[in-house]
Amino acid sequence: MSDRDNKTTRHQFRDQQMNCHEELTISIISGKWKIDIIYYLEMEGTLRFNEFRKKFPKLSHKVLTQQLRELETDGIVHRKVYTEIPPRVEYSLTPRGQSLLPILRLINEWGHDHLSYYVEKDKQTEQ
């Protein structure tokens, strides 16, 4: 039985009141680039900062840094700094980040299954 069946769950996270566990999950993966970052880390294992820059050429340095830091703070991404000249930083998924992968696959499947409906609905709205 879930908490929702028993009573409303209330937790404070990042100065926000979370009323259910789903809100926490959504707040962790919310961000224009976070799901894409997680996707590439799943596909390629480990990436350096500049490799992300090549994958997202329109993404600013500042926003990429912010998204990676948030994912690191949330325990989704591991950041490994090598003490070399020039400095090298690599990013990879933590076990907690890997635990999100089945959820993100389901989100992807849902989007794939329902895309045509929303495209058609959008066309009708434009008319």
FENTANOR-V373178 format. One record per backbone hydrogen bond with DSSP energy under -1.0 kcal/mol. CO is the residue of the C=O (numbers start at 1). NH is the residue of the N-H. E is the energy in kcal/mol with one decimal. If there is no record, write none. Layout:
co/nh/e
CO/NH/E
CO/NH/E
This chain:
co/nh/e
2/6/-1.2
3/7/-3.3
11/18/-3.9
13/16/-1.4
16/13/-2.5
18/11/-2.1
19/9/-1.0
21/25/-1.9
22/26/-2.8
23/27/-2.4
24/28/-2.0
25/29/-1.9
26/30/-1.4
33/37/-2.5
34/38/-2.6
35/39/-2.5
36/40/-2.5
37/41/-2.1
38/42/-2.2
39/43/-2.4
40/44/-2.7
41/45/-1.7
44/46/-1.9
47/91/-3.1
48/52/-1.7
49/53/-2.0
50/54/-1.8
51/55/-1.6
52/56/-2.1
56/59/-1.7
60/64/-2.4
61/65/-2.4
62/66/-2.3
63/67/-2.8
64/68/-2.5
65/69/-2.5
66/70/-2.4
67/71/-2.2
68/72/-2.3
69/73/-3.1
70/74/-2.1
71/76/-2.7
71/77/-1.4
72/75/-1.6
76/94/-2.1
78/92/-1.9
80/90/-2.7
82/84/-1.9
82/88/-1.2
88/82/-3.2
90/80/-3.1
91/47/-2.4
92/78/-3.6
94/98/-2.7
95/99/-1.6
97/100/-1.3
98/101/-1.1
100/104/-2.4
101/105/-2.4
102/106/-1.9
103/107/-2.2
104/108/-2.3
105/109/-2.7
106/110/-2.6
107/111/-2.4
108/112/-2.6
109/113/-2.8
110/114/-1.8
111/115/-1.3
114/118/-1.7
115/119/-2.5
116/120/-2.5
117/121/-2.5
118/122/-2.2
119/123/-2.1
120/124/-2.1
121/125/-1.8
122/126/-1.7
